[in-house]
């Protein structure tokens, strides 16, 4: 089953970023998912399958 992902979603990932944050915002959709760390503003691209595996929960949903 495909996970429904929207721009602006804030997600909690299983692994923390080196800055210490677990919370990321979705900023790009497609075959790759672009996410931005909410603490240090670093942007990362993840393959959709990797992203779906790493998501622990949705904190807030985008529009």
C-alpha positions, 0 to 999 in steps of 0.5 A: 500500500502506498503512503499518502504524502503531501507537501507541508507534512511534518514527520517524525523519523526513526533515526535522528539527524546529527543536529539532534532533531527527529522532525522533518517537513516534506518540501518536494514530492516525486520519485524522490521525497525532499525533506527539511530538518526543522531544527537546522534547516538542512535539506535531504532527498530520499527515495520514496521507499526509504522515506516510507520505511523511516517514517515513524509517525505524522506530526501534522498534515499539509494541505 
